[in-house]
Amino acid sequence: MNLTDTARQIEAELIALRRELHCHPEPGLELPWTQRRLLDELEQLPVEVTLGTTSSSITAVLRGGAVTVAPAPAVLIRGDMDALPVTEDTALSFASEIPGAMHACGHDLHMTMAVGAAKILAAHRKELVGDVVFMFQPGEEGHDGAQRMLDEGVLDASGTRVSAAYALHVFSSQIPHGKFMVREGAVMSASDTVIFRVRGKGGHGSTPHRAIDPISASAAMIHSLHQMVTREISPFRPVVLSFGAINGGHIENVIPDVVEVKATVRSFDDETRRHMQEAIIRVLRGVAEAHRVDVEIDYTLLYPPTVNAAEECELAREVITELFGEDRVLTAVEPMSASEDFSKVLAKVPGIFIPIGAGHPDVEVEDGPFNHAPQADFTEGILWEGAALLAGLASARLARLVG
């Protein structure tokens, strides 16, 4: 298969589709305009389409035309669909037309790359030795859309469980332009949330001994939790504990009844993740008892670590090198402390999540606006390359599965 030639032939189509998607961002799980637009593209292809019942998801199955074994092997390609509740601040001619919504994380590129991969593989369907499941997923930005599609059977959409899963993610900074980041093991962190409400007894600030102060108790809890990380967690098992909100009281001389604190917890392996949950709850209860306050704790496990399979990383290096050259592979030493719900797919089947440097080549990698920023912008030259890479990963894995 000459995937790069086919990808280059549809580059103009991909750019036009990306710009149209960028103009019409939709956050969350219900993306009616986006779903309709993608269906318009898929209707031109020999794919079997199923729509989600709990979200605007699309599952499309492309049947290989050179299958020699039964059941046919299958692999999965994910393209996330949702935008962010961000007001765009770019000078793009195709900037968002939807107030308060923006494709600030590059999901418009991800959808376009997945559509491009479907077009490329459809053009070479007679050579394809297995099936490809295309997972167009809403709700990646904190709505657990991947789990909804898993619950609806996306991994078995072709009739047999997929053997591998692939996803790309563009970054407008942090990663050098044009590099495909490959890392075995954890490539992104687990993400969990802890919210605790500290309940004391309000009173006048001039007589704190007559009150039970939830503010001082909350301060002690925050300090103790930070100290716990340095004394209980190995420095070779990195974690991030960041407090993002503290709410309690309204005036300087009144001690409130309640303080609410919100934090995010990031970890990179299941053992550390479990340790952090147990330790945070234990420390909060202990400090609460010492300060004579009550504490209500909501600890929510959101996304597990995103873990790349070693065999899929080897395959990715080979495919990237074959398509674009060895210098385009960036072997990452450290994982990223962001999180991804594609992690739930990779917890079920082996695969790889590949971050891509998609900032503009004339902007220094650390100077570009980060993903999620109102100014986030991505180079469109990566579209045909991402589509070719997804098609290459799928076809190469299917070829190895049959022999």
C-alpha positions as CSV (number, residue, x, y, z in Angstrom):
1,M,0.0,0.0,0.0
2,N,1.3,3.4,-0.9
3,L,-0.3,5.2,2.0
4,T,1.6,8.5,1.8
5,D,0.6,9.1,-1.9
6,T,-3.0,8.4,-1.1
7,A,-2.9,10.7,1.9
8,R,-1.3,13.5,0.0
9,Q,-4.0,13.2,-2.7
10,I,-6.7,14.0,-0.1
11,E,-4.8,16.7,1.8
12,A,-7.0,19.5,0.5
13,E,-10.2,17.6,1.5
14,L,-8.8,17.1,5.0
15,I,-7.9,20.7,5.4
16,A,-11.4,21.8,4.3
17,L,-13.0,19.3,6.7
18,R,-10.9,20.3,9.6
19,R,-11.8,24.0,9.1
20,E,-15.4,23.3,8.8
21,L,-15.3,21.2,12.1
22,H,-13.3,24.0,13.8
23,C,-16.0,26.5,12.9
24,H,-18.7,24.4,14.6
25,P,-17.3,23.2,18.0
26,E,-19.6,21.3,20.3
27,P,-18.6,20.4,23.9
28,G,-19.8,17.4,25.9
29,L,-21.6,14.2,24.9
30,E,-24.3,15.5,22.6
31,L,-22.7,16.8,19.4
32,P,-25.5,16.7,16.8
33,W,-23.9,19.0,14.2
34,T,-20.6,17.2,14.4
35,Q,-22.2,13.8,14.2
36,R,-24.1,14.8,11.1
37,R,-21.0,16.2,9.4
38,L,-19.0,13.1,10.0
39,L,-21.8,10.9,8.8
40,D,-21.8,12.9,5.5
41,E,-18.1,11.9,5.1
42,L,-18.6,8.2,6.1
43,E,-21.6,7.8,3.8
44,Q,-19.1,8.0,0.9
45,L,-17.2,5.0,2.2
46,P,-17.9,1.3,2.3
47,V,-18.3,1.2,6.1
48,E,-21.0,-0.2,8.4
49,V,-22.1,2.6,10.8
50,T,-23.7,2.3,14.2
51,L,-24.7,5.4,16.3
52,G,-24.5,5.6,20.0
53,T,-27.5,5.5,22.2
54,T,-26.1,7.4,25.2
55,S,-24.1,10.0,23.3
56,S,-23.5,11.3,19.7
57,S,-20.9,8.7,19.1
58,I,-20.3,7.0,15.8
59,T,-18.8,3.5,15.3
60,A,-17.8,2.7,11.7
61,V,-16.5,-0.7,10.6
62,L,-14.4,-1.1,7.4
63,R,-14.3,-4.7,6.2
64,G,-11.0,-5.8,4.7
65,G,-11.2,-7.2,1.1
66,A,-8.3,-9.6,1.5
67,V,-9.3,-11.5,4.6
68,T,-8.1,-15.1,4.6
69,V,-8.9,-16.2,8.1
70,A,-12.1,-16.5,10.1
71,P,-13.0,-14.6,12.2
72,A,-11.3,-11.7,10.5
73,P,-8.8,-9.9,12.8
74,A,-9.7,-6.3,13.8
75,V,-8.0,-3.2,15.1
76,L,-9.4,0.1,16.3
77,I,-8.7,3.8,15.5
78,R,-10.1,6.5,17.9
79,G,-10.9,10.1,16.9
80,D,-12.3,12.2,19.7
81,M,-15.0,14.7,18.7
82,D,-15.8,17.2,21.5
83,A,-14.7,20.8,21.9
84,L,-14.1,22.8,25.1
85,P,-16.2,25.6,26.7
86,V,-13.5,28.2,25.8
87,T,-14.0,31.4,23.9
88,E,-11.6,31.4,21.0
89,D,-9.0,34.2,20.7
90,T,-7.2,33.5,17.4
91,A,-7.1,35.4,14.2
92,L,-8.1,32.3,12.1
93,S,-10.4,33.0,9.2
94,F,-12.2,29.8,10.2
95,A,-12.5,30.6,14.0
96,S,-15.3,29.2,16.0
97,E,-18.8,30.5,15.2
98,I,-20.2,29.2,18.4
99,P,-20.0,31.6,21.4
100,G,-18.1,30.1,24.3
101,A,-17.0,27.0,22.5
102,M,-13.7,26.2,20.8
103,H,-11.7,23.2,19.5
104,A,-8.8,24.3,21.7
105,C,-7.5,20.8,22.2
106,G,-7.2,19.8,18.5
107,H,-10.1,17.3,18.4
108,D,-11.1,18.8,15.1
109,L,-7.7,17.5,13.8
110,H,-8.2,14.2,15.4
111,M,-11.6,13.6,13.8
112,T,-10.2,14.7,10.4
113,M,-7.2,12.3,10.7
114,A,-9.5,9.4,11.5
115,V,-11.7,10.3,8.5
116,G,-8.6,10.5,6.4
117,A,-7.4,7.1,7.6
118,A,-10.8,5.6,6.7
119,K,-10.6,7.1,3.2
120,I,-7.0,5.8,2.8
121,L,-7.8,2.3,3.9
122,A,-11.0,2.3,1.9
123,A,-8.9,3.1,-1.2
124,H,-6.7,0.1,-0.4
125,R,-9.5,-2.1,0.9
126,K,-8.7,-4.9,-1.6
127,E,-5.3,-5.3,0.1
128,L,-6.6,-5.1,3.7
129,V,-6.4,-8.4,5.5
130,G,-8.7,-7.6,8.4
131,D,-11.3,-5.1,9.7
132,V,-10.8,-1.6,11.1
133,V,-13.2,-0.2,13.7
134,F,-13.4,3.6,13.7
135,M,-14.3,5.0,17.1
136,F,-15.6,8.6,16.8
137,Q,-16.0,9.5,20.5
138,P,-17.6,12.5,22.1
139,G,-17.1,13.5,25.7
140,E,-13.4,13.1,26.1
141,E,-13.0,16.4,28.0
142,G,-14.1,15.1,31.4
143,H,-17.3,13.4,30.3
144,D,-16.0,9.8,30.2
145,G,-17.2,9.3,26.6
146,A,-14.8,6.4,26.1
147,Q,-16.5,4.4,28.8
148,R,-19.9,5.0,27.2
149,M,-18.6,3.6,24.0
150,L,-17.0,0.7,25.7
151,D,-20.3,-0.1,27.5
152,E,-22.0,-0.1,24.1
153,G,-19.6,-2.6,22.7
154,V,-17.2,-0.6,20.5
155,L,-14.4,-3.1,21.0
156,D,-16.5,-5.9,19.5
157,A,-18.2,-3.8,16.7
158,S,-16.7,-5.9,13.9
159,G,-17.9,-9.2,15.4
160,T,-14.7,-10.0,17.1
161,R,-12.7,-8.3,19.8
162,V,-10.2,-5.8,18.4
163,S,-6.6,-6.9,18.9
164,A,-5.1,-3.4,19.1
165,A,-6.2,0.2,19.4
166,Y,-4.6,3.5,18.2
167,A,-5.0,7.2,18.9
168,L,-3.1,10.3,18.0
169,H,-3.2,13.6,19.9
170,V,-1.9,16.9,18.6
171,F,-0.1,19.4,20.9
172,S,0.3,23.1,20.1
173,S,3.4,23.3,22.3
174,Q,5.6,21.1,24.5
175,I,6.5,18.7,21.7
176,P,8.8,19.8,18.8
177,H,7.1,20.4,15.6
178,G,6.5,17.3,13.4
179,K,7.7,14.8,16.0
180,F,5.7,11.7,16.9
181,M,6.2,10.9,20.6
182,V,6.6,7.2,21.4
183,R,6.9,6.0,25.0
184,E,6.5,2.5,26.3
185,G,4.5,2.1,29.5
186,A,2.7,5.1,31.0
187,V,2.6,8.0,28.5
188,M,0.0,10.0,30.4
189,S,-1.1,10.0,34.1
190,A,-4.1,8.8,35.9
191,S,-6.5,11.6,37.0
192,D,-8.5,11.6,40.1
193,T,-10.4,14.2,42.1
194,V,-10.8,14.7,45.8
195,I,-13.3,17.1,47.3
196,F,-13.6,17.4,51.0
197,R,-15.9,19.5,53.2
198,V,-14.6,20.5,56.6
199,R,-17.5,21.2,59.0
200,G,-16.8,23.1,62.3
201,K,-18.7,25.6,64.3
202,G,-18.8,29.2,63.2
203,G,-18.2,32.1,65.5
204,H,-16.7,35.6,65.8
205,G,-13.1,36.1,64.7
206,S,-12.3,37.9,67.9
207,T,-13.2,34.8,70.0
208,P,-11.9,31.7,68.1
209,H,-11.8,29.6,71.3
210,R,-15.6,29.7,71.2
211,A,-15.7,28.3,67.6
212,I,-14.3,25.2,65.9
213,D,-12.4,26.7,63.0
214,P,-12.7,24.8,59.7
215,I,-10.3,27.2,58.0
216,S,-7.3,26.4,60.2
217,A,-8.3,22.7,60.0
218,S,-8.3,22.9,56.2
219,A,-4.9,24.6,56.2
220,A,-3.5,21.8,58.4
221,M,-5.1,19.2,56.1
222,I,-3.5,20.7,53.0
223,H,-0.1,21.0,54.6
224,S,-0.3,17.4,56.0
225,L,-1.3,16.0,52.6
226,H,1.7,17.7,50.9
227,Q,3.9,16.3,53.6
228,M,2.4,12.8,53.2
229,V,3.4,12.7,49.6
230,T,7.1,13.4,50.4
231,R,7.1,10.8,53.3
232,E,5.0,8.0,52.0
233,I,5.5,7.9,48.2
234,S,8.7,6.8,46.7
235,P,10.5,9.6,44.7
236,F,10.8,7.1,41.9
237,R,7.0,6.9,41.7
238,P,6.0,10.4,40.7
239,V,2.6,11.9,41.8
240,V,1.1,15.3,41.5
241,L,-1.3,16.7,44.2
242,S,-2.6,20.2,43.4
243,F,-5.3,22.1,45.2
244,G,-7.4,24.2,42.8
245,A,-10.2,25.6,45.0
246,I,-10.8,26.6,48.6
247,N,-14.1,28.0,49.5
248,G,-15.3,29.1,52.9
249,G,-16.4,32.3,54.7
250,H,-17.2,35.7,53.4
251,I,-15.8,38.3,55.8
252,E,-12.6,38.7,57.6
253,N,-14.0,38.6,61.2
254,V,-16.4,35.7,61.0
255,I,-15.3,32.1,61.3
256,P,-17.5,30.0,58.9
257,D,-19.2,26.7,59.6
258,V,-17.9,25.0,56.5
259,V,-14.9,25.0,54.1
260,E,-14.8,23.1,50.9
261,V,-11.5,22.1,49.2
262,K,-11.0,20.6,45.8
263,A,-7.8,18.9,44.5
264,T,-6.6,16.9,41.6
265,V,-4.4,13.8,42.0
266,R,-2.2,12.5,39.2
267,S,-0.2,9.2,39.3
268,F,1.4,6.9,36.8
269,D,0.8,3.4,38.1
270,D,-2.1,1.5,39.7
271,E,-0.2,0.8,43.0
272,T,0.6,4.5,43.6
273,R,-2.9,5.4,42.6
274,R,-4.4,3.1,45.3
275,H,-1.8,4.3,47.9
276,M,-2.7,7.9,47.3
277,Q,-6.4,7.3,47.7
278,E,-6.0,5.4,50.9
279,A,-3.4,7.9,52.3
280,I,-5.4,11.0,51.5
281,I,-8.6,9.7,53.1
282,R,-6.6,8.5,56.2
283,V,-4.7,11.8,56.6
284,L,-7.9,13.9,56.2
285,R,-9.8,11.9,58.9
286,G,-6.8,12.0,61.3
287,V,-6.3,15.8,61.0
288,A,-10.1,16.3,61.3
289,E,-10.1,14.4,64.6
290,A,-7.1,16.4,65.9
291,H,-8.9,19.7,65.1
292,R,-12.4,18.6,66.4
293,V,-14.0,19.0,63.0
294,D,-16.0,16.7,60.8
295,V,-14.8,15.9,57.3
296,E,-16.9,14.6,54.3
297,I,-14.7,13.2,51.6
298,D,-15.6,12.6,47.9
299,Y,-12.8,10.7,46.2
300,T,-13.5,10.1,42.5
301,L,-11.4,7.8,40.4
302,L,-11.6,9.4,36.9
303,Y,-9.1,8.0,34.4
304,P,-6.4,5.4,34.8
305,P,-2.9,5.9,33.5
306,T,-2.6,5.8,29.7
307,V,-0.3,2.8,29.1
308,N,1.3,2.0,25.8
309,A,2.1,-1.6,25.0
310,A,5.8,-2.3,24.2
311,E,4.9,-4.3,21.0
312,E,2.8,-1.4,19.7
313,C,5.5,1.1,20.4
314,E,7.9,-1.0,18.4
315,L,5.4,-1.2,15.5
316,A,4.8,2.6,15.7
317,R,8.5,3.3,15.4
318,E,8.7,1.1,12.4
319,V,5.7,2.6,10.7
320,I,6.7,6.2,11.4
321,T,10.2,5.5,10.1
322,E,8.9,3.9,7.0
323,L,6.4,6.7,6.2
324,F,8.3,9.8,7.3
325,G,11.9,8.9,8.3
326,E,13.6,7.9,11.5
327,D,14.2,11.5,12.6
328,R,10.4,12.0,13.1
329,V,10.3,9.6,16.0
330,L,10.7,11.2,19.5
331,T,11.4,8.7,22.2
332,A,10.1,10.3,25.4
333,V,11.9,9.8,28.6
334,E,9.1,11.1,30.8
335,P,5.4,10.7,30.6
336,M,3.0,13.7,30.5
337,S,1.0,14.6,33.6
338,A,-2.2,15.2,31.6
339,S,-4.8,12.5,31.4
340,E,-6.9,10.8,28.7
341,D,-10.0,8.6,28.6
342,F,-8.4,6.6,25.8
343,S,-6.6,5.0,28.8
344,K,-9.8,3.0,29.4
345,V,-9.5,1.5,25.9
346,L,-5.9,0.6,26.4
347,A,-6.8,-1.0,29.8
348,K,-8.9,-3.5,27.7
349,V,-6.7,-4.1,24.6
350,P,-3.0,-3.3,23.8
351,G,-2.4,-0.3,21.8
352,I,-0.6,3.1,21.7
353,F,-1.4,6.7,22.2
354,I,0.9,9.0,20.2
355,P,1.3,12.7,21.1
356,I,2.3,14.8,18.0
357,G,4.1,18.1,17.9
358,A,1.6,20.2,15.9
359,G,2.6,23.7,16.8
360,H,3.6,26.0,14.0
361,P,7.2,25.5,12.8
362,D,8.1,29.2,13.1
363,V,7.1,29.3,16.8
364,E,9.5,28.0,19.5
365,V,8.1,24.9,21.1
366,E,7.9,26.5,24.6
367,D,6.5,29.8,23.3
368,G,3.4,28.4,21.7
369,P,0.0,28.6,23.5
370,F,-0.8,25.3,25.3
371,N,-3.7,23.1,24.4
372,H,-6.9,24.4,26.0
373,A,-5.8,28.0,25.7
374,P,-8.0,30.4,23.8
375,Q,-5.1,31.1,21.5
376,A,-4.2,27.4,20.8
377,D,-3.5,26.9,17.1
378,F,-2.2,23.9,15.2
379,T,-0.5,23.4,11.9
380,E,-2.6,21.8,9.2
381,G,0.3,20.1,7.5
382,I,0.1,17.4,10.1
383,L,-3.4,16.3,8.9
384,W,-2.3,14.1,6.0
385,E,0.6,12.7,8.0
386,G,-1.6,11.7,10.9
387,A,-4.1,10.1,8.6
388,A,-1.4,8.1,6.9
389,L,0.1,7.1,10.2
390,L,-3.2,5.8,11.5
391,A,-3.8,3.9,8.3
392,G,-0.3,2.5,8.4
393,L,-0.6,1.3,12.0
394,A,-3.9,-0.4,11.3
395,S,-2.7,-2.1,8.1
396,A,0.7,-3.2,9.6
397,R,-0.9,-4.7,12.7
398,L,-3.5,-6.6,10.7
399,A,-0.8,-8.0,8.4
400,R,1.1,-9.2,11.5
401,L,-2.0,-10.7,13.0
402,V,-2.5,-13.0,10.0
403,G,1.0,-14.0,9.6
